């Protein structure tokens, strides 16, 4: 099973193959800040991928367009910015998101 390390919390969780980062975190009892129905619209779940970007699914048009709409045209210049509700895990990754806490 792929492992996700969430910083700065320092928590390491296991994810099912092709499970989103947010789904895995919530399944392990972690609160992940969002402002929508976990469907990529608000971009509040945006995280920085510190390592393992190639071990996630690629960014789709929907995720890209919502990042640009909510955060401006330069939001996708740094490929490490991903939405936790959209990015699906294929292998071990390390992500950074403030506000992730145990429930």
Number of C-alpha atoms within 10 A of each C-alpha: 12 16 19 21 19 23 19 13 14 11 14 15 18 19 24 16 14 14 20 21 30 24 18 21 25 15 13 15 11 17 15 23 18 18 12 12 9 19 16 23 20 18 25 18 25 23 21 18 22 15 14 16 22 13 15 22 16 14 16 10 9 13 21 17 17 17 24 16 14 13 13 11 12 9 17 17 9 9 12 16 20 26 28 29 25 25 24 23 27 21 20 19 21 17 22 19 18 14 13 20 16 13 9
